[in-house]
Amino acid sequence: MSKLEIVNLSKIYGKGESEVEALKGINLSIENGKFTAIVGPSGSGKSTLLHCTAGLDNPTTGEVILDGKNIFKLSEEEMSKLRRRKFGFIFQSFNLIPVIDIYENITLPISIDNKKIDTEYISEIINTLGLKDKVSKFPNELSGGQQQRVAIARALANRPEIIFADEPTGNLDSETTAEVIELLKLSVEKFGQTLVMITHDENIASTADILITIKDGKIVKKAENKQRKRH
Ligand SMILES: Nc1ncnc2c1ncn2[C@@H]1O[C@H](COP(=O)(O)OP(=O)(O)OP(=O)(O)O)[C@@H](O)[C@H]1O
């Protein structure tokens, strides 16, 4: 069953001579509980697609349907609630808050929403991501890989329906990359969440359930990997 329907999405940046058609009529269903990887050359429109799909940017035309509703028809308040409650984000830069400790960083999406923290679930995430002895530390006391694990934990904290990740390992060395990706996939499988990830890394892409290739703002290939190893 699909979770999110992307319908005829297009995005034009700029006007006149400086106009760039970044997305040209994208149609795609994001499948529930699966890991979808998006690959393609630099400038092909991957980040634009991810940002529009996640409601971080407005498309020029097209719809993104979640729970039967076009997210671009939501009010500003409904849209920010949607981003806060149903979506989780992981970017290349970890975007942790330096003045609060790791536990507070991880639980921030819940406290911002004035929700009660499910301490058992949060402990499970913290243990799965190997962060148990780091919870009272501050971001600058952690390595890049550890900070990205915190960002993953934060993205999982409010049990989002979908996690969007834009080159989440772009700033990490290859060993840490492998470790972070394994943990991300393990978390997604263990907690049953949908993951959409942009990556330049062919090894990572080859482990996805669904591999989408974008070129010049269009989907040129959609491949399903039925053999993917499960943990
Ligand atoms: N804010 C913007 N203003 C104008 N043009 C933009 C803007 N953002 C992206 N573009 C252009 O839109 C096209 C698609 O960019 P996008 O960042 O989506 O590609 P990408 O596949 O994610 O690239 P990369 O792999 O290098 O991150 C590019 O030609 C880019 O220069």
The ligand as an ORCA input file, in Angstrom:
! r2SCAN-3c Opt
* xyz 0 1
  N      17.039     27.851     -4.897
  C      17.365     27.648     -6.175
  N      17.343     28.671     -7.054
  C      17.638     28.475     -8.371
  N      17.998     27.284     -8.895
  C      18.044     26.234     -8.058
  C      17.743     26.366     -6.660
  N      17.870     25.151     -6.082
  C      18.232     24.291     -7.076
  N      18.338     24.937     -8.258
  C      18.680     24.336     -9.553
  O      17.754     23.292     -9.800
  C      18.411     22.161    -10.375
  C      18.209     20.951     -9.493
  O      18.873     21.144     -8.256
  P      18.857     20.087     -7.063
  O      19.609     20.691     -5.925
  O      17.480     19.638     -6.816
  O      19.696     18.886     -7.699
  P      20.399     17.633     -7.001
  O      20.170     16.480     -7.896
  O      19.918     17.513     -5.594
  O      21.929     18.050     -7.029
  P      23.163     17.614     -6.059
  O      23.318     16.131     -6.222
  O      24.312     18.375     -6.617
  O      22.786     18.018     -4.668
  C      19.873     22.568    -10.541
  O      20.064     23.034    -11.845
  C      20.047     23.683     -9.534
  O      21.060     24.577     -9.947
*
